[in-house]
Amino acid sequence: MRVISGSKKGRKLHAVPGWNTRPTADRVKEAIFNMIGPYFSGGMGLDLFAGSGALGIEGLSRGLDKVIFVDHDRSAVQTIKRNLELCDLAQQAEVFKTDWKRALASIARRKLSFQVIWCDPPYQMNVYREVMAWANQHGTLAEEGVLVCEHKRELPLPEKCGDLIRFKHGEYGITAVSVYIKMGGAQDGTDCRLSGQF
């Protein structure tokens, strides 16, 4: 793995040891950033289920000011920190070893606002609608901010979810990427309420 573009272009990244983490292929990563950027003029990102941290690090390389990385796996957290150090980006990051619900609850309490949220969970964890519901309920996706969902191609995701509208979609082998943009006042009655307490 490597950083594809931006200030850290060409830096090699370490993968998480073992088979529990599925890294985003470089061609999919490049497609994602062509959909949402490809570059940024500051702002914050949130890399949920961060794995090696490759998506958030790519965002920092392409101009984000800061990224929060979240993963519950100890090896993943260690790999994220190592990759940030290799790219001289540790000062622009926060890394948390916790599950995604605890992380989102903490972020809501801090009232943070993100230009980009990456949601790339293990494919057996179908948590996309819950993450969308959280983004709607807590308003932590900035106006015209984007939520990037990497998912199985055969898993359908909604066209709309509250203020979130899917505006780009791509398929790459077994992987699909759905990109949602936050558009104020776009609610269409789609049920995007949280199903439980965070």
C-alpha positions as CSV (number, residue, x, y, z in Angstrom):
1,M,0.0,0.0,0.0
2,R,1.1,3.6,-0.6
3,V,-0.2,7.1,-0.5
4,I,-1.4,7.9,-4.0
5,S,-1.4,11.6,-4.2
6,G,-0.8,14.9,-2.3
7,S,2.0,16.1,0.0
8,K,2.9,12.5,1.1
9,K,2.6,10.9,-2.4
10,G,4.6,7.7,-2.7
11,R,5.0,7.0,1.0
12,K,4.6,3.3,1.7
13,L,2.1,2.2,4.3
14,H,2.0,-1.0,6.4
15,A,-0.9,-3.3,6.4
16,V,-2.5,-4.6,9.6
17,P,-1.0,-8.1,10.3
18,G,-3.2,-11.1,10.0
19,W,-6.5,-11.7,8.1
20,N,-9.0,-9.8,10.3
21,T,-8.6,-6.5,8.3
22,R,-9.5,-6.0,4.7
23,P,-7.4,-3.2,3.2
24,T,-8.9,-0.9,0.6
25,A,-7.3,-1.7,-2.8
26,D,-5.3,1.3,-4.3
27,R,-7.6,1.4,-7.3
28,V,-10.7,1.7,-5.1
29,K,-9.0,4.3,-2.9
30,E,-8.1,6.3,-6.0
31,A,-11.7,6.0,-7.2
32,I,-13.0,7.2,-3.9
33,F,-10.9,10.4,-3.9
34,N,-11.8,11.1,-7.5
35,M,-15.4,11.0,-6.4
36,I,-15.0,13.3,-3.3
37,G,-12.2,15.6,-4.1
38,P,-9.7,14.8,-5.2
39,Y,-8.1,17.5,-2.9
40,F,-9.3,19.5,0.1
41,S,-8.9,23.0,1.5
42,G,-8.6,22.1,5.2
43,G,-11.3,20.6,7.4
44,M,-11.6,17.4,9.4
45,G,-12.2,13.8,8.5
46,L,-13.4,10.7,10.4
47,D,-12.0,7.3,9.5
48,L,-14.3,4.7,11.1
49,F,-13.1,1.1,11.0
50,A,-9.8,2.6,10.0
51,G,-7.7,-0.6,9.7
52,S,-4.3,0.6,8.5
53,G,-5.5,4.2,8.4
54,A,-4.9,4.4,4.6
55,L,-8.1,6.4,3.8
56,G,-7.6,9.0,6.5
57,I,-3.9,9.3,5.7
58,E,-4.7,9.8,2.0
59,G,-7.2,12.6,3.1
60,L,-4.5,14.3,5.2
61,S,-2.0,14.1,2.3
62,R,-4.7,15.7,0.0
63,G,-5.3,18.7,2.3
64,L,-7.4,17.8,5.3
65,D,-6.3,19.6,8.5
66,K,-7.0,16.7,10.8
67,V,-8.4,13.2,10.9
68,I,-9.8,11.1,13.7
69,F,-9.1,7.4,13.3
70,V,-11.2,4.7,15.1
71,D,-10.6,1.0,15.3
72,H,-11.3,-1.6,18.0
73,D,-8.4,-3.9,17.0
74,R,-5.1,-3.4,18.9
75,S,-3.0,-4.4,15.9
76,A,-4.9,-1.9,13.7
77,V,-4.4,0.9,16.1
78,Q,-0.7,0.2,16.3
79,T,-0.5,0.1,12.5
80,I,-2.3,3.4,12.2
81,K,0.1,5.1,14.6
82,R,3.1,3.6,12.8
83,N,1.8,4.8,9.4
84,L,1.2,8.3,10.7
85,E,4.7,8.4,12.0
86,L,6.1,7.2,8.7
87,C,4.2,10.0,6.9
88,D,5.0,12.7,9.5
89,L,1.3,13.2,10.2
90,A,0.9,12.2,13.8
91,Q,0.4,15.8,14.9
92,Q,-2.7,16.0,12.6
93,A,-4.4,13.0,13.9
94,E,-6.2,11.4,16.9
95,V,-6.3,7.6,17.1
96,F,-8.8,5.8,19.3
97,K,-9.0,2.1,20.2
98,T,-12.7,1.6,20.7
99,D,-15.8,0.3,19.0
100,W,-17.6,2.5,16.6
101,K,-20.7,3.2,18.8
102,R,-18.6,4.5,21.7
103,A,-16.5,6.6,19.2
104,L,-19.6,8.2,17.7
105,A,-21.1,8.9,21.1
106,S,-17.8,10.6,22.1
107,I,-17.7,12.6,18.9
108,A,-21.3,13.8,19.4
109,R,-20.5,15.0,22.9
110,R,-17.5,17.0,21.4
111,K,-19.8,18.5,18.8
112,L,-17.3,18.0,16.0
113,S,-18.1,18.6,12.4
114,F,-16.5,16.6,9.5
115,Q,-16.0,17.3,5.8
116,V,-15.5,13.6,5.2
117,I,-16.6,10.5,7.0
118,W,-15.3,7.1,5.8
119,C,-17.3,4.1,6.8
120,D,-15.6,0.9,5.7
121,P,-16.6,-1.9,8.2
122,P,-16.0,-5.6,7.8
123,Y,-18.5,-6.7,5.2
124,Q,-20.4,-8.9,7.6
125,M,-21.1,-5.8,9.7
126,N,-24.0,-4.1,8.0
127,V,-24.0,-0.9,10.1
128,Y,-24.3,1.7,7.3
129,R,-27.8,2.8,8.0
130,E,-27.0,3.3,11.7
131,V,-24.0,5.5,10.8
132,M,-26.2,7.5,8.4
133,A,-28.8,7.8,11.2
134,W,-26.1,9.1,13.6
135,A,-24.9,11.6,11.0
136,N,-28.5,12.9,10.6
137,Q,-29.4,13.0,14.2
138,H,-26.2,14.7,15.6
139,G,-25.3,17.0,12.7
140,T,-21.7,16.1,12.7
141,L,-21.4,16.0,9.0
142,A,-20.7,19.5,7.7
143,E,-23.1,21.1,5.2
144,E,-22.2,19.6,1.8
145,G,-19.9,17.2,3.7
146,V,-19.6,13.6,2.3
147,L,-20.1,10.2,3.9
148,V,-18.2,7.4,2.0
149,C,-19.6,3.9,2.4
150,E,-17.5,1.0,1.1
151,H,-19.7,-2.1,1.0
152,K,-20.4,-5.4,-0.8
153,R,-21.6,-4.8,-4.3
154,E,-24.7,-7.0,-3.7
155,L,-25.7,-5.0,-0.6
156,P,-28.2,-2.3,-1.6
157,L,-27.9,1.0,0.3
158,P,-30.7,3.6,0.2
159,E,-30.7,6.5,-2.3
160,K,-31.7,8.9,0.5
161,C,-31.5,8.9,4.3
162,G,-32.8,12.1,5.9
163,D,-30.5,14.9,4.8
164,L,-28.1,12.5,3.1
165,I,-28.5,11.9,-0.6
166,R,-26.4,9.4,-2.6
167,F,-24.9,11.3,-5.4
168,K,-22.1,8.9,-6.6
169,H,-21.8,5.2,-6.8
170,G,-19.1,2.9,-8.3
171,E,-18.5,-0.9,-8.4
172,Y,-15.1,-2.5,-8.4
173,G,-15.2,-6.3,-8.4
174,I,-17.0,-7.4,-5.3
175,T,-16.7,-3.9,-3.8
176,A,-19.0,-1.0,-4.2
177,V,-18.6,2.6,-3.0
178,S,-21.6,4.8,-2.3
179,V,-21.0,8.5,-1.6
180,Y,-23.6,10.5,0.2
181,I,-23.7,14.3,0.5
182,K,-25.5,16.3,3.2
183,M,-28.0,18.6,1.7
184,G,-30.0,20.7,4.3
185,G,-33.8,20.4,4.0
186,A,-33.6,17.3,1.8
187,Q,-35.6,15.0,4.2
188,D,-38.0,12.9,2.3
189,G,-39.6,10.8,5.1
190,T,-37.0,8.1,4.9
191,D,-36.7,6.6,8.4
192,C,-33.2,7.4,9.6
193,R,-33.7,7.4,13.3
194,L,-31.3,5.5,15.5
195,S,-32.6,2.1,16.5
196,G,-30.9,2.2,20.0
197,Q,-28.9,4.3,22.4
198,F,-25.3,5.0,21.7
